[in-house]
Amino acid sequence: MISDFKFQILAQSSQAEPKTSASLMRCVRDLHQARRELERLTQRSTDNSQKQAMATVEEILEAVRTKGDQALFDYTERLDGFRPEPLTVAPEQLKDAWHQTPKQLQSALELAHRRIQNFHQQQKPNDLMMEGVHGERLGRRWRPVQKAGIYVPGGRAAYPSTVLMNAIPAQVAGVERLIMSSPAGANGQLNRTVMAAAHLVGIREVFRLGGAQAIAAMAFGTETVPKVDLISGPGNLYVTLAKKAVYGRVGIDSLAGPSEVLVIADQSARVDQVAADLLAQAEHDPLASAVLLTTDARLAEALPYELEAQLDEHPREEICRASLGNWGLIVICENLESCVQLSDQFAPEHLELLIENPRKLVNQIRNAGAIFIGPWTPEAVGDYLAGPNHTLPTCGSARFSSALSVETFLHHTSLIEFSQSALEATGSAVRELATSEGLHSHAESVRIRSSKTSSTHDAADDALPQHHH
């Protein structure tokens, strides 16, 4: 996500240098050049604009921390064009929004709710308790965070799916208090479908707040907004930088960057499906990235023309062209093994396999947020109702992180219980290790519990003179 100002620059740049059909997306054949291009795409959200944005974020965070609600009123009025008094959305408004939602959309939201809930119910981890060789008991116990806040972005589009994908895992985890914050329009109203989704999942505390000030409110707490233990949900650059800044004071789900899809396709793939799936990602944001790795040169040659056909009268054409022109890429590979290597380097948020025998390739993939297997699995089904979470690692972070899940809203505690015999059996090793690290009292805390030491103390106690009153 980026600022409107930056989007205007990209759009103007795209208009200044019109793309022909053949050059709408960059196309390369050389493996080394492909690696360089993929690295460039991974770095697309790290530029000098972040420094200026960070200064603004720090100013907002400090203002909210020290001034509370007053800062929320002032920044929302300045940035969003209305004064959010009151900050809260009444539960009656959420209920009304649900009843005003068309029946067909209600049914779609209910279907998505059921499928997402059913999948996430299977994610609940079990507590662990084991007995060691000397009778010691060792375990791990899971507990939910007490309070969580979910952020639902506004701006270019409304995302009721984000409400479901964040609230449902929190509820399955057992979070006691769940609040939601989302930016309202200049009229002070939240998107009706977003409010309807909040009503459907049972959220009753909703705040008309967006941007860094919303993250600050949930992280620090104000007179009206409760301080939470964990914040989840995607947002623009300011939201992401604010989450990064408050991490440590509160937990966060991840640092979401601009969205991306990588498609691996062979001669069996249909060009219209490939084009539609790339555009489905490009229409999100001018910084979204859409990549095709293919073993079929004819598909690579036909794709730009199919993209042009589908862009004709596309409602988000300007955003799509900015995305594909700056961050789109086609790579013609010699074989599927090369495709896998390049994909693992990029570690895409979304990976589609439009090839013969796609299941065979799945186990060769190491790094991906989500894998969409076969021609009947467009990435859009994952966005809305497949079941697995759509909040995924971006910009290469799938190398080391995973999708939002029930575990995001849980924390685990280690349980350790030694018996006397267990400490006697292992104590000398503990003392050796403590001594090697120069930690005298660590070793001493074990030594004074040894049976030999205890016997000495007992004997010393018996030798003490007895005082009678």
Secondary structure, DSSP 8 states (H G I E B T S, - for coil): ---HHHHHHHHHHHHHS---GGGSSEEE--HHHHHHHHHHHHTTT-STHHHHHHHHHHHHHHHHHHHTHHHHHHHHHHHHSS--SS-EE-HHHHHHHHHHS-HHHHHHHHHHHHHHHHHHHTT----EEEE-TTS-EEEEEEEE-SEEEEE---TTS--HHHHHHHHHHHHHHT-SEEEEE----TTS---HHHHHHHHHHT--EEE---HHHHHHHHHH--SSS---SEEE----HHHHHHHHHHBTTBEES------EEEEEE-TTS-HHHHHHHHHHHHTT-TT-EEEEEES-HHHHHHHHHHHHHHHTT-TTHHHHHHHHHHHEEEEE-SSHHHHHHHHHHH--SEEEEESSSHHHHHTT----SEEEESTT--HHHHHHTSSS-S----TTGGGT-----GGGGEEEEEEEE--HHHHHHHHHHHHHHHHHTT-HHHHHHHHTTSHHHHHHHHHHHHHS-----
